[in-house]
Amino acid sequence: MKNLKSVLFVSIFMAAAILTVSASELKGNEIVTLGSLDTLSGTLTEDAGEWYLQTGDSLYALHLGNHDYLDSLDLNLKERESATVFGFVYEQDIAPVTLTSGEITYCFRSEDGRPLWAGRGRSNGCDECEECEDESSHGNNSNPHKRVF
């Protein structure tokens, strides 16, 4: 009986631990699976190298992708700058398809959720995100996933 109580206690403890894992620990592909496409606008904030979108009373964690891909974008986000994010939203997390801030739109995923740093999406004529469908729209920019207006 004592072993049964111990097993039950451990099981309940483990279940509670799993349920209390915060959404910010989700990976982008999990947010794509659980979330739905939406567009949110707000203000960018940064904390310890992680970016967030503040919309009114809500703060969303932005899951932008792997560091190599972000370096290739020459990501130049500015804290307290207005931004519009189109992407997969699940609770307080966003896996962006695009993020527009100032005169720049960055592309991160296709609309079916595939990351642009994976496979064919990283090539110069990716046509994976709506912003990249027309290569001529990139102007003089050599990076098709960073569109300057």
C-alpha positions as CSV (number, residue, x, y, z in Angstrom):
1,M,0.0,0.0,0.0
2,K,2.9,2.4,0.8
3,N,4.4,1.8,-2.6
4,L,1.1,2.5,-4.3
5,K,0.8,5.8,-2.4
6,S,4.4,6.7,-3.4
7,V,3.7,5.9,-7.1
8,L,0.5,7.9,-7.0
9,F,2.2,10.9,-5.4
10,V,5.0,10.8,-8.0
11,S,2.5,10.5,-10.8
12,I,0.5,13.4,-9.6
13,F,3.7,15.5,-9.1
14,M,4.9,14.7,-12.6
15,A,1.5,15.5,-14.1
16,A,1.4,18.9,-12.3
17,A,5.0,19.6,-13.5
18,I,4.1,18.9,-17.1
19,L,0.9,21.1,-16.9
20,T,2.8,24.0,-15.4
21,V,5.4,24.2,-18.2
22,S,5.1,27.7,-19.5
23,A,4.1,28.3,-23.1
24,S,7.3,30.2,-23.7
25,E,9.1,26.8,-23.5
26,L,7.3,25.7,-26.6
27,K,9.2,25.4,-29.9
28,G,8.1,27.2,-33.0
29,N,6.9,24.0,-34.7
30,E,4.8,23.2,-31.7
31,I,3.2,26.7,-31.9
32,V,2.5,26.2,-35.6
33,T,0.7,22.9,-34.7
34,L,-1.3,24.2,-31.8
35,G,-1.9,27.8,-33.0
36,S,-3.7,29.5,-35.8
37,L,-2.7,32.3,-38.2
38,D,-3.4,35.8,-37.1
39,T,-2.0,39.3,-37.4
40,L,-1.1,41.3,-34.3
41,S,0.3,44.8,-33.9
42,G,2.1,46.3,-31.0
43,T,5.5,47.3,-29.6
44,L,8.7,45.3,-29.7
45,T,10.4,44.6,-26.4
46,E,13.6,42.6,-25.7
47,D,14.7,40.7,-22.6
48,A,17.9,38.7,-22.4
49,G,18.2,38.3,-26.2
50,E,14.6,37.2,-26.6
51,W,12.0,39.4,-28.5
52,Y,8.4,40.0,-27.5
53,L,5.4,41.9,-28.9
54,Q,3.4,44.0,-26.4
55,T,-0.2,44.4,-27.5
56,G,-2.2,46.4,-25.0
57,D,-2.2,44.2,-21.9
58,S,-0.8,41.1,-23.6
59,L,2.9,40.2,-24.0
60,Y,3.7,37.6,-26.7
61,A,7.0,35.7,-27.0
62,L,8.3,35.8,-30.6
63,H,9.8,32.5,-31.8
64,L,11.9,33.9,-34.7
65,G,14.0,30.9,-35.5
66,N,17.5,29.6,-35.2
67,H,20.4,31.9,-34.6
68,D,22.2,31.1,-37.9
69,Y,19.0,32.1,-39.9
70,L,18.6,35.3,-37.8
71,D,22.2,36.2,-38.4
72,S,21.7,35.7,-42.2
73,L,18.8,38.2,-42.0
74,D,20.9,40.8,-40.4
75,L,18.0,41.3,-38.0
76,N,17.8,44.9,-36.8
77,L,14.9,45.1,-34.5
78,K,14.6,48.1,-32.1
79,E,13.1,48.0,-28.7
80,R,9.9,50.1,-28.3
81,E,9.5,50.2,-32.1
82,S,6.0,49.5,-33.6
83,A,5.7,46.1,-35.3
84,T,3.1,44.0,-37.1
85,V,3.4,40.3,-36.9
86,F,1.6,37.8,-39.1
87,G,2.0,34.2,-37.8
88,F,0.9,31.3,-35.8
89,V,-0.5,32.4,-32.4
90,Y,-0.9,30.1,-29.5
91,E,-1.7,31.5,-26.1
92,Q,1.1,34.0,-25.4
93,D,3.5,32.7,-28.2
94,I,3.9,33.6,-31.8
95,A,5.8,31.7,-34.5
96,P,5.9,34.5,-37.2
97,V,5.5,34.1,-40.9
98,T,6.4,37.8,-41.3
99,L,7.4,40.6,-39.0
100,T,7.2,44.2,-40.2
101,S,8.9,46.9,-38.3
102,G,9.7,50.3,-39.7
103,E,10.3,49.9,-43.4
104,I,11.5,46.3,-43.2
105,T,9.6,43.1,-43.4
106,Y,11.4,39.9,-42.3
107,C,10.2,36.5,-43.4
108,F,10.5,33.5,-41.1
109,R,8.1,30.8,-42.2
110,S,5.8,29.8,-45.0
111,E,2.1,30.1,-44.4
112,D,1.9,26.4,-44.0
113,G,4.4,26.7,-41.1
114,R,7.6,25.5,-42.7
115,P,10.6,27.4,-41.4
116,L,12.5,29.2,-44.2
117,W,15.8,28.1,-42.8
118,A,14.9,24.5,-43.5
119,G,15.4,23.0,-47.0
120,R,14.3,24.9,-50.1
121,G,13.0,27.8,-48.1
122,R,16.4,29.2,-47.6
123,S,17.3,29.6,-51.3
124,N,17.2,33.1,-52.9
125,G,14.0,32.6,-54.9
126,C,12.2,30.9,-52.1
127,D,8.6,31.9,-52.9
128,E,7.7,30.3,-49.6
129,C,6.3,33.4,-47.8
130,E,3.9,35.8,-49.4
131,E,6.4,38.6,-49.1
132,C,8.9,36.7,-51.2
133,E,6.6,35.6,-54.0
134,D,7.7,38.4,-56.3
135,E,11.5,38.5,-56.3
136,S,11.4,41.9,-58.0
137,S,9.7,43.3,-54.8
138,H,13.0,42.9,-53.0
139,G,14.5,45.9,-54.7
140,N,18.2,46.2,-54.2
141,N,18.2,43.9,-51.2
142,S,20.3,40.7,-51.7
143,N,18.4,38.8,-49.0
144,P,15.0,37.7,-50.1
145,H,13.8,37.3,-46.5
146,K,14.5,40.9,-45.6
147,R,12.4,43.2,-47.6
148,V,13.1,47.0,-47.4
149,F,10.4,49.4,-48.6
